[in-house]
Amino acid sequence: MGRVLKKLKYFWDCRTFASQLTAVFLVVFFVLVIILGGTGTYLFRQILESKIEESFRQTLRQTGKNIDTTLSIYKDSISQLAIDRDLLWNLKNLDLTQKADIREQAEEQLEDRLMDYMAYQSDVRFVSVETADGVIYSFDRTQNRSIYRNVSELHKTYFDQGLVEARQGVKGIWMRTEYLDRVGTREYYVYTFGKQIYDWNINRYLGSLLVSIEEDRLADICGEAQISKDQNINSLFIVDSGQRIVSHSDKSLIGKKMYEAINFDGMKVFEETLPSSGWTVVSLLNQGYIYNQVRDVQRMVLLSCAMLGIVAVAMIAFVSRRMTRYVKNIVSTMREVESGKLSATVGVNRDEKNELNLIAVHFNAMMDKINEQVKMVKIAGEKEKEAEIRALEAQINPHFIYNTLDSINWLAIENGQDEISSMLSQFAQILRYQIQKSNGIVTIQEELGYLEKYLFLQKKRFMDSFEYLIECQEAVKSCRIHKMIFQPLIENSILHGCAKLDYGGFLKIQIQELDETYLKFMIVDNGAGMEPEQARRLFSEGGSGGSIGIANVLARLKVYYGECYSIHVDSMPGAGTSIEVVIPKQDRSGDRDENTDC
């Protein structure tokens, strides 16, 4: 097993990037197809079947509402007929105790009333009225003659069996569809609504009413709701509470038991009960039809996946070849650089934003920087050689300078020039401080000693035209800073501020903690001041202010502290100048405080 894996790994490592990318895509694609074709298709099938079944249930519910509405309309119209005043008057006058002429007149009026009713009810085929004396009057839409005494066998059976009286006839009852008769070549099947007739004003039973309605209307409603005219795919029919068929497109099944007359194998059964009659609308759906719909969708999905796979493979091959060309181009350029050709660059298209193109762009930028650094190193080397030569030529032993100043100092003392002696002594100490480790790090206490001597000499130089004050928190005196980093700023305040005054000048230097991680240095004078724009140019990096000393300070701050320092200048003509510098606090070892973010 281990050998096989090693061989496969070796074979894989020897393939090109394009081949690997295409192979990975094909594996992922086929795994996804298998997953979608397995679990995904199963879930999709379940969902689709559920949606189809829900659609059928919704259709069946709507069909049930339509049929129930139709039955309710007929029931309401028959109930209205049963309480019609004219009908009640006619039935009372058809009593056998009435005179013949009154009964004849009542018969004519009954005929007119039933004809009016059937004129508005086109699906009503047969109406029968039985008086309280047992006399039956019938009206048949297909007969040429009007009202007659020959009742249909169906209605006669209902009356003889007393169905209307026995089954809550006062409220009215629905009776299932039965065969009525044949007229020509057409056979009529009707369902019947029966109701007892009462005159509630006198609380008297006057007779019973039977209205038979053609079943075709119910069959038409069911037929319109079927998704297919093929009964083997889908069929809708109506059964009564005893499971006998009330309405069906196949009239031979009417009146038969549903489960005896119809084969339910492979069929899914949906039912909807009709509240107005207690009947049930049944819909049968062939399960094979559902599966065929699912299989059609599955075939479409698989075909789409295959087409997408072909397109995707072509696109992957195209993209991978382009990427391979990029990689080869970059590798070729790197080999040129490796051989010593530092001017070699990778050809790039600036309009493209892909990662390999970005690598090429950054590689070219890196080579440009390398070439620039090489030039700078070469120039720096040349300058360093020149500086070494000049240093050797101009080198003077510092002890000679100190000894000379010391001799002049003693000469001044011998001649009683104490002030000159003091100035020479201060100057010698300043010179020694500056020469020793010019870029070293000292404590603020040491730097303050140097500044005291420097300000003493400057004050004497300018004939005591200004006074100075140094304030420093005791807690920061042990902190360390780079030597003479603020001396050029103090010198600028003296030369361009206080020195321009004949008297009354004042220079204040303040050093304190800003917070746990930063120190703040303030240099404030009441000198001539300057315009804000001039101050901005003078103290901005790369500005054109013209002060070499300030430019040196800004450059040193940048080198020492990077982005972790800030400098703010506030100045107005005639109002003096205030300089605030914030730098990170350094401990006694010279390391920057670990709490700073820089």
C-alpha positions in Angstrom: 0.0 0.0 0.0 2.8 2.4 0.9 4.6 1.7 -2.5 1.4 2.4 -4.4 1.0 5.8 -2.5 4.6 6.7 -3.2 4.2 5.9 -6.9 1.0 7.9 -7.1 2.7 10.9 -5.3 5.7 10.7 -7.6 3.4 10.5 -10.6 1.4 13.5 -9.3 4.5 15.6 -8.6 5.7 15.0 -12.1 2.6 16.5 -13.6 2.3 20.1 -14.8 0.4 22.7 -12.9 -2.3 22.7 -15.6 -2.6 18.9 -15.5 -2.9 18.9 -11.7 -5.5 21.7 -11.7 -7.6 19.9 -14.4 -7.4 16.6 -12.5 -8.4 18.2 -9.2 -11.4 19.9 -10.8 -12.5 16.7 -12.6 -12.3 14.7 -9.3 -14.3 17.4 -7.4 -16.8 17.7 -10.2 -17.5 13.9 -10.4 -17.7 13.7 -6.6 -20.3 16.5 -6.6 -22.2 14.8 -9.4 -22.3 11.5 -7.5 -23.4 13.3 -4.3 -26.1 15.2 -6.3 -27.1 12.0 -8.1 -27.4 10.1 -4.9 -28.4 12.0 -1.8 -29.2 15.2 -3.6 -31.5 13.5 -6.2 -33.2 11.5 -3.4 -33.9 14.7 -1.4 -35.0 16.4 -4.6 -37.3 13.6 -5.4 -38.9 13.8 -2.0 -39.4 17.5 -2.3 -40.7 17.3 -5.9 -43.2 14.5 -4.9 -44.3 16.6 -1.9 -44.8 19.6 -4.2 -46.8 17.6 -6.7 -48.9 16.1 -4.0 -49.5 19.5 -2.4 -50.5 20.8 -5.9 -53.0 18.0 -6.3 -54.4 18.6 -2.8 -54.8 22.3 -3.5 -56.6 21.5 -6.8 -58.8 18.9 -5.1 -59.7 21.5 -2.3 -60.6 24.0 -5.0 -62.7 21.4 -6.9 -64.4 20.4 -3.6 -65.3 24.1 -3.0 -66.7 24.4 -6.5 -68.9 21.2 -6.1 -70.0 22.2 -2.6 -70.9 25.6 -3.8 -72.9 24.1 -6.7 -74.8 21.8 -4.3 -75.4 24.6 -1.8 -76.9 26.7 -4.6 -79.3 23.9 -5.5 -80.1 23.3 -1.9 -80.9 26.9 -1.2 -83.1 27.3 -4.3 -85.0 24.1 -3.4 -85.4 25.3 0.2 -86.7 28.6 -1.1 -89.2 26.8 -3.3 -90.4 24.7 -0.4 -91.4 27.8 1.5 -92.8 29.7 -1.5 -96.2 31.3 -0.6 -97.8 30.4 -3.9 -96.6 26.8 -3.7 -98.0 26.5 -0.1 -101.3 28.0 -1.3 -101.5 25.5 -4.2 -100.8 22.5 -2.0 -103.5 23.6 0.5 -106.0 23.9 -2.4 -105.0 20.5 -3.8 -106.6 18.9 -0.7 -109.1 16.3 -1.7 -111.7 18.0 0.4 -111.6 21.0 -1.9 -113.9 21.5 -4.8 -112.9 20.3 -8.2 -112.6 23.8 -9.8 -110.4 25.0 -6.9 -108.1 21.9 -7.3 -108.0 22.4 -11.1 -106.9 26.1 -10.6 -104.3 25.0 -8.0 -102.9 22.4 -10.4 -102.5 25.1 -13.1 -100.8 27.5 -10.7 -98.5 24.6 -9.4 -97.5 23.9 -13.0 -96.6 27.6 -13.6 -94.6 27.7 -10.4 -92.6 24.6 -11.2 -92.0 25.8 -14.8 -90.7 29.1 -13.5 -88.4 27.3 -11.2 -87.0 24.9 -13.9 -86.5 27.8 -16.3 -83.8 29.2 -13.9 -82.3 25.8 -13.1 -81.1 24.4 -16.4 -79.6 21.2 -14.8 -82.8 20.2 -13.0 -84.3 17.3 -14.9 -87.3 16.1 -12.8 -89.4 17.6 -10.0 -92.1 15.8 -8.0 -94.5 17.0 -5.3 -96.4 14.7 -3.1 -99.4 16.2 -1.2 -100.4 15.3 2.3 -103.1 13.1 0.8 -100.5 11.0 -1.1 -101.2 12.5 -4.6 -98.1 13.0 -6.6 -97.6 15.7 -9.3 -94.5 15.6 -11.5 -92.8 17.9 -14.0 -90.3 16.4 -16.5 -88.1 18.8 -18.6 -88.0 16.3 -21.5 -91.8 15.7 -21.8 -93.9 17.8 -24.1 -96.9 17.8 -21.8 -96.8 19.8 -18.6 -97.5 18.7 -15.1 -98.8 15.1 -15.0 -99.6 12.3 -12.5 -97.3 9.7 -13.9 -94.3 9.9 -11.5 -90.9 8.4 -12.4 -90.1 5.0 -10.9 -87.2 6.6 -9.0 -89.3 9.3 -7.3 -92.1 6.8 -6.7 -89.5 4.6 -4.9 -88.4 7.5 -2.8 -91.9 8.4 -1.8 -93.0 4.7 -1.2 -90.0 4.1 1.0 -90.7 7.3 2.9 -87.1 8.5 2.6 -87.9 12.1 2.9 -89.9 11.6 6.1 -87.5 9.0 7.6 -84.2 11.0 7.1 -84.8 14.5 8.6 -86.8 15.7 5.6 -87.6 19.0 7.3 -84.0 20.1 6.8 -83.7 18.4 3.5 -81.5 15.4 2.5 -79.3 14.5 -0.5 -79.8 11.2 -2.1 -77.1 9.5 -4.2 -77.1 9.4 -8.0 -79.4 6.9 -9.6 -80.4 5.9 -13.1 -83.5 7.8 -14.1 -84.4 6.9 -17.6 -83.4 6.9 -21.2 -84.5 9.5 -23.7 -83.5 8.6 -27.2 -79.9 7.3 -27.0 -79.1 9.2 -23.9 -79.2 7.7 -20.5 -79.9 10.1 -17.6 -78.4 9.8 -14.1 -79.6 12.2 -11.5 -78.9 13.0 -7.8 -81.9 14.1 -5.8 -82.6 16.5 -3.0 -85.7 15.9 -0.9 -87.5 18.2 1.5 -90.7 18.2 3.5 -93.1 21.1 2.9 -94.6 22.8 6.0 -96.8 25.8 6.4 -95.2 27.0 9.7 -97.9 29.7 10.1 -100.5 27.0 10.8 -97.9 24.3 11.7 -99.4 22.0 9.1 -97.6 19.3 6.9 -98.5 19.9 3.3 -96.4 17.4 1.4 -92.9 16.5 0.2 -90.7 17.9 -2.6 -88.1 15.9 -4.7 -85.8 17.7 -7.2 -83.5 15.5 -9.4 -80.5 17.2 -11.0 -78.5 15.8 -13.9 -75.2 14.3 -12.7 -73.3 15.5 -15.8 -72.6 18.9 -14.2 -70.7 17.2 -11.3 -68.8 15.0 -13.7 -67.9 18.1 -15.8 -66.5 19.9 -12.7 -64.4 16.8 -11.9 -63.2 16.4 -15.4 -62.0 20.0 -15.6 -59.8 19.4 -12.5 -58.1 16.3 -13.9 -54.5 16.8 -15.2 -55.1 14.1 -17.9 -58.1 12.7 -19.6 -56.5 9.3 -19.3 -58.2 7.6 -16.3 -55.1 5.5 -15.8 -53.1 8.6 -14.9 -55.7 10.7 -12.9 -59.4 10.4 -12.2 -61.8 12.4 -10.0 -65.1 11.2 -8.8 -67.6 11.7 -5.9 -68.8 9.1 -3.4 -71.4 9.3 -0.7 -70.9 8.5 3.0 -71.4 4.8 2.2 -68.5 4.8 -0.3 -70.9 4.4 -3.2 -70.0 6.4 -6.3 -72.2 9.4 -6.9 -70.6 10.9 -9.9 -68.0 9.5 -12.4 -67.1 9.9 -16.0 -67.8 6.2 -16.4 -71.6 6.0 -15.8 -71.5 2.3 -15.4 -69.7 2.7 -12.1 -72.3 5.0 -10.6 -74.0 3.4 -7.5 -71.2 0.8 -7.0 -68.9 0.5 -4.0 -65.7 2.5 -4.7 -63.2 -0.2 -3.6 -65.1 -2.9 -5.5 -65.5 -1.0 -8.8 -62.1 0.7 -9.1 -58.6 -0.7 -9.1 -56.4 1.3 -6.7 -53.1 -0.5 -7.4 -50.3 2.0 -8.0 -52.6 4.8 -7.2 -52.2 7.6 -4.6 -55.6 8.6 -3.1 -56.5 12.1 -2.2 -59.9 12.9 -0.6 -61.9 16.1 0.2 -65.2 16.1 2.1 -68.1 18.3 1.0 -69.7 19.8 4.1 -73.1 20.6 2.5 -73.9 17.0 1.6 -71.5 14.8 3.5 -70.2 13.4 0.2 -66.4 13.1 -0.6 -64.5 14.0 -3.7 -61.8 11.4 -4.5 -58.8 12.0 -6.7 -56.6 9.1 -7.8 -53.1 9.8 -9.1 -50.9 7.2 -10.7 -47.6 7.1 -8.8 -45.8 6.3 -12.0 -46.8 9.7 -13.3 -45.1 11.4 -10.3 -41.9 9.2 -10.8 -41.9 10.0 -14.5 -41.9 13.7 -13.7 -39.0 13.2 -11.2 -37.1 11.2 -13.8 -37.6 13.8 -16.4 -36.1 16.4 -14.1 -33.3 14.1 -13.1 -32.4 13.6 -16.8 -32.4 17.3 -17.3 -30.1 17.9 -14.3 -27.7 15.2 -15.3 -27.6 16.5 -18.9 -27.0 20.1 -17.6 -24.2 18.8 -15.3 -22.5 17.0 -18.2 -22.7 20.2 -20.3 -21.5 22.3 -17.5 -18.7 19.9 -16.9 -17.5 20.0 -20.5 -17.6 23.8 -20.5 -15.8 24.0 -17.1 -13.1 21.6 -18.2 -12.5 23.7 -21.3 -12.3 26.9 -19.2 -10.0 25.3 -16.7 -7.7 24.0 -19.4 -7.7 27.5 -21.0 -7.0 29.3 -17.7 -4.4 26.8 -16.4 -2.5 27.1 -19.7 -2.4 30.8 -19.3 -1.3 30.5 -15.7 1.4 28.0 -16.7 2.7 30.5 -19.2 2.9 33.1 -16.5 4.7 30.8 -14.2 7.2 29.8 -16.9 7.8 33.4 -17.8 8.5 34.3 -14.1 10.8 31.3 -13.5 12.7 32.1 -16.7 13.2 35.7 -15.5 14.3 34.5 -12.1 16.9 32.3 -13.7 18.2 35.2 -15.6 18.5 37.2 -12.4 20.2 34.2 -10.8 22.8 34.2 -13.5 23.6 37.9 -12.7 21.4 39.8 -15.1 19.7 42.1 -12.6 18.1 44.2 -15.3 15.8 41.3 -16.3 12.1 41.9 -15.9 8.9 39.9 -16.3 6.5 41.1 -19.1 3.1 42.0 -17.5 -0.3 43.2 -18.6 -1.4 46.1 -16.4 -5.0 45.5 -17.2 -5.0 42.0 -15.6 -5.5 41.7 -11.8 -4.9 37.9 -11.3 -2.4 36.8 -8.6 0.3 35.6 -11.0 0.3 38.9 -12.8 0.5 40.7 -9.3 3.5 38.4 -8.5 5.2 39.5 -11.8 4.4 43.2 -11.0 5.8 42.9 -7.5 8.9 40.9 -8.7 9.6 43.7 -11.2 9.2 46.3 -8.4 11.5 44.2 -6.2 14.2 44.1 -8.9 13.9 47.8 -9.4 14.4 48.4 -5.6 17.3 45.9 -5.6 19.0 47.7 -8.5 18.4 51.0 -6.8 19.9 49.7 -3.5 22.8 48.3 -5.4 23.4 51.8 -6.9 23.0 53.4 -3.5 25.4 50.9 -1.9 27.9 51.7 -4.6 27.6 55.4 -4.1 27.7 55.0 -0.3 30.8 53.0 -0.6 32.5 55.6 -2.7 31.4 58.4 -0.3 32.6 56.3 2.7 36.0 56.0 1.1 36.1 59.8 0.5 35.1 60.5 4.1 37.7 58.1 5.5 40.4 59.9 3.4 39.2 63.3 4.6 39.0 62.1 8.2 42.6 60.9 8.0 43.7 64.1 6.4 41.9 66.4 8.9 42.3 64.2 12.0 43.6 66.2 15.0 44.3 64.8 18.4 41.4 66.0 20.7 43.9 66.2 23.6 45.8 69.0 21.7 42.5 71.1 21.6 41.7 70.4 25.3 45.3 71.3 26.3 45.3 74.5 24.3 42.0 75.6 25.8 43.3 74.7 29.2 46.4 76.8 28.7 44.3 79.8 27.5 42.0 79.3 30.6 45.0 79.5 33.0 46.3 82.6 31.2 42.9 84.2 31.6 43.0 83.3 35.4 46.5 84.8 35.8 45.2 88.1 34.2 42.1 88.2 36.4 39.7 87.4 33.6 37.4 85.1 35.6 34.4 85.5 33.2 36.6 84.5 30.2 38.0 81.6 32.2 34.5 80.4 33.1 33.4 80.6 29.4 36.5 78.6 28.3 35.9 75.9 30.9 32.3 75.6 29.8 33.2 75.5 26.2 35.8 72.8 26.8 33.3 70.6 28.6 30.8 71.1 25.8 33.4 70.2 23.2 34.4 67.0 25.1 30.7 66.0 25.4 30.1 66.5 21.7 33.2 64.6 20.5 32.7 61.6 22.7 30.2 59.1 21.1 28.4 61.9 19.1 25.4 59.6 18.4 25.4 57.9 21.8 22.5 57.5 24.2 22.6 59.4 27.5 20.4 60.0 30.4 18.2 63.1 30.5 20.2 64.2 33.6 23.4 64.2 31.5 21.7 66.0 28.6 20.5 68.6 31.0 24.0 69.3 32.2 25.1 69.8 28.6 22.2 72.1 27.9 23.0 74.2 31.0 26.5 74.9 29.7 25.3 75.5 26.1 22.7 78.0 27.2 25.2 79.8 29.5 27.5 80.4 26.6 24.7 81.5 24.3 23.5 83.9 26.9 27.0 85.4 27.2 27.3 85.5 23.5 24.1 87.6 23.1 25.0 90.0 26.0 22.4 88.6 28.4 19.5 89.7 26.1 17.5 86.7 27.3 16.9 84.6 30.3 16.2 80.8 30.3 14.5 78.3 32.6 14.8 74.5 32.5 12.1 72.4 34.2 12.3 68.6 34.4 10.3 66.1 36.3 12.5 64.2 38.7 11.0 60.8 37.6 12.2 61.2 34.0 15.8 62.3 34.7 16.9 58.6 34.6 15.3 58.0 31.2 17.6 57.9 28.2 17.6 59.8 24.9 19.9 60.3 22.0 22.6 62.9 22.7 22.0 66.5 21.5 18.8 65.6 19.6 17.0 68.8 20.8 20.0 71.2 20.7 19.3 72.4 17.1 15.7 73.3 18.1 17.0 75.3 21.1 19.6 77.0 18.9 16.9 77.9 16.4 14.7 79.4 19.2 17.7 81.5 20.3 19.0 82.7 16.9 15.6 83.4 15.3 13.7 84.3 18.5 15.4 85.7 21.6 18.6 87.0 19.8 16.5 89.5 17.8 15.5 91.2 21.1 17.8 93.7 22.8 16.5 92.7 26.2 13.6 90.8 27.9 13.9 87.6 26.0 12.8 84.4 27.7 13.4 80.7 26.8 11.7 77.9 28.7 12.6 74.2 28.3 10.2 71.7 29.9 10.6 67.9 30.1 7.8 65.7 31.5 5.9 62.4 31.2 3.0 62.5 28.8 1.8 59.1 29.9 3.3 55.7 30.9 4.9 55.2 27.5 5.8 58.7 26.1 7.8 61.8 27.1 7.0 65.4 26.1 9.7 68.1 25.4 8.5 71.7 25.3 10.7 74.6 24.0 8.9 78.0 24.4 10.3 81.5 23.6 8.8 85.0 23.5 10.9 86.0 20.5 9.9 87.4 17.1 7.8 84.3 16.0 6.9 83.5 12.4 4.0 83.0 10.1 2.1 79.6 10.5 2.8 78.6 6.9 6.6 79.4 7.4 6.6 77.2 10.5 4.8 74.4 8.7 7.4 74.4 5.9 10.3 74.7 8.3 9.2 71.7 10.5 7.8 69.4 7.8 9.8 66.4 6.4 11.4 67.4 3.1 10.2 70.9 3.6 11.9 73.9 2.1 12.5 75.9 5.3 16.2 76.2 4.7 17.3 75.2 8.3 20.0 72.5 8.2 19.8 72.0 12.0 16.0 71.4 12.0 16.2 69.1 9.0 18.9 67.1 10.9 16.7 66.8 14.0 13.7 65.6 11.9 15.9 63.1 10.1 17.3 61.8 13.3 13.9 61.5 14.9 12.7 59.6 11.9 15.6 57.2 12.1 15.5 56.7 15.9 11.7 56.4 16.4 10.1 55.7 13.0 6.4 56.6 13.2 6.4 56.7 17.0 7.1 60.4 17.4 5.3 63.6 16.8 6.2 67.3 16.5 3.9 70.3 16.8 4.8 73.9 16.3 2.7 76.9 17.3 3.9 80.3 16.2 2.7 83.8 15.3 4.6 86.9 14.4 5.4 88.9 17.5 4.0 86.2 19.8 6.9 83.8 20.0 7.2 80.2 19.2 6.2 77.0 21.0 7.7 73.6 19.9 6.3 70.4 21.4 8.0 67.0 20.7 6.7 63.7 21.9 8.9 60.6 21.8 8.7 57.1 23.3 10.1 56.6 26.8 13.2 54.5 27.1 14.4 52.7 30.2 17.8 52.9 31.7 19.1 50.3 29.3 18.0 52.3 26.3 15.3 49.8 25.3 12.0 51.2 24.2 9.0 50.8 26.6 7.3 47.5 25.8 3.8 49.1 26.2 4.2 51.2 23.1 2.5 50.1 20.0 5.4 51.1 17.7 
